[in-house]
Amino acid sequence: MITLKHTLASALFATSLTAPGAFADSPLTEAFADYLGYCWSSPLNDLPVAEIQCFERLENHSVRRLHSVMGPHGMHYGEEILHWDSESDRIVTRYYNNQGGVVNSDGAIVDGAPVLFAYNDSGDVLQLRVHWGAVTGDQATFVREQYLGEDYGGWNTEEPRTFTRMGPASDFDDGPGSRYWRGSTVEAFEPLINSCWWASFDDTDQVDIHCFNSLFGVHVRDRHIVAGDPDYTGETLFHSDPEGHLHFRYFNSIGGVSDGSGMPGEDDIVFGEETYTGPDGETRIFRGRYSNISFDGYHSVTEELIDGDWVVVADLQFTQADHNPFEPLPVPPPMPSTE
């Protein structure tokens, strides 16, 4: 949330929220343990391009699934963030694709294996169950069940498919041709895209760095880091609805999650109330605003609702950073010889 994503992230750290180390185990990461860090491919009918699924472990007990498959209208690319909700003991997911679509869904851990669900457009009727099976050597099984309706026999279980381990998930190609169309989400963050921005917290030597990138050209990813021992990190994914409102989901390295929305203006974004749920289940309510968004930076203000009053907990001016902390630093050229 901008508040959590940016404003919230700043506010959480500014109010001295401490955290345990990153990469805590959860039933979700344990269930996908043999998949994480790799891409997997499977032939699909007689198509010349195989379907590819890649799995990455994120800062906390979350998993990123990257997907590419050839469809009737060309290549389809997608990214899904899977988060473990310890309160309900279920998987909560949000899927983004290169056509601008966003799908909220869920899943479960059944006998130690992940099962992902998909629903119809209204979101209230289960239509698909996807079972990711055990990994044996370099092969994994995949079974899909589709609900065809009572008139057509109910649930249909398709033949199991085999996915073969390819290589590191970092090698995944999301299709360079898919990122040229610029949706309203990207337009709202246009000056900030493909750059990193930093600001220091008042009265501290701590620096918060945010890096913005487009996702398939239609969504926006904001990754941030506050260096420490351990580092405090987080990621926010933004998308737009047909009315032009922004929506986002934020998750951080201490296990916190937040969903929120905002309205972009000419050079600002105003974020409404957002409820952040920490790893202990406790909630905090924030709201925020980005103003003066330009190629020179932006101003971020976050307020928290405390005892019925809105209190400013972070007021930061972000300017362009000289490096991307999520990429290796460039190697400086060798010094000229003095001989």
Secondary structure, 3 states (H helix, E strand, C coil): CHHHHHHHHHHHHHCCCCCCCCCCCCHHHHHCCCCCCEEEEECCCCCCCCEEEEEEECCCCEEEEEEEEEECCEEEEEEEEEEEECCCCEEEEEEEECCCCEEEEEEEEECCEEEEEEECCCCCCEEEEEEEEEEECCEEEEEEEEECCHHHCCEEECCCEEEEEEEEHHHCCCCHHHHCCCCHHHHHCHHHECEEEEEECCCCCCEEEEEEEEECCCEEEEEEEECCCCCEEEEEEEEECCCCCEEEEEEECCCCEEEEEEEECCCCEEEEEEEEECCCCCEEEEEEEEEEEECCEEEEEEEEEECCEEEEEEEEEEEECCCCCCCCCCCCCCCCCCC
